């Protein structure tokens, strides 16, 4: 008897081992592609981490009372030109009111929706996002801010601080705003960005996507990145694309030209069409130049 057919944990392990791309089930039961590449050792460590996540999510009780049909509605489905309304009123952990437009801080932002009572992935997601932002080479506060919005309406400020701050690098923490809102404001913010989640009353937990939103200064959505396995390169390119105003390196310009954001995978992937077009133009120019040189040499011989 093949126990993997009856044991969901073993089935997840077998699938993860057979695939180079491990589809890790996140805290809300949805699948997030984690690209396993680089060296042999990097692959081994990535797979190990992914398997641990899979085990955690298979046995985690957070979604036990939610049906597969309900969980199919959980995800990120942004509309064209999605943006967070600037007029939405939040409060920070000091009790100060802040409109969404002012909370953006005049820079592109990375936005995370977080459950301050989460028992599964929210803390690791904060840590991974912080690490990616540190490694991006951009300066916190000048080039970007991090916004963390609580999914629980009217959450306790002290609890929100105690949950978020320990997960962040001190440099990122200094450029982070933790925002709390009432139920109507949360509904408006999540709806505006196409962020769909469910509340599991039986276990007092949220089934929600693990996504990192990159917003332009105006609040317009620039990119949605997959938070598990978030890479510094993806964050940097997304923030540069959102208009940080930071000085780009020559390599950044090349990557922004040759890479485009793929909303299906949440990462930047090669734009084959653009590469082919560029190669075709270069070939035509080279042929035209070659023909011109040959004709010029022949004309010189005749004279």
Secondary structure, 3 states (H helix, E strand, C coil): CCHHHCCHHHHHHHHHHHCCEEEEECCCCCEEEEECCCCHHHHHHHHHHHHHHHHHHHHCCCCCCCCHHHHCCCEECCCCCCECCCCCEEEECCCCEEEHHHHCCCCCEEEEEECCCCCCCHHHHHHHHHHHHHHCCCCECCCEEEEEEECCCCCCHHHHHHHHHHHCCHHHHCCEEEEECCHHHHHHHHHHCCEECEEECCCCEEECCCEEEEECCCCEEEEEEECCCCCHHHHHHHHHHCCCCCCCCHHHHHHHHHEEEECCCCEEEECHHHHHHHHHHHHHHHHHHHHHHHHHHHHHHHC
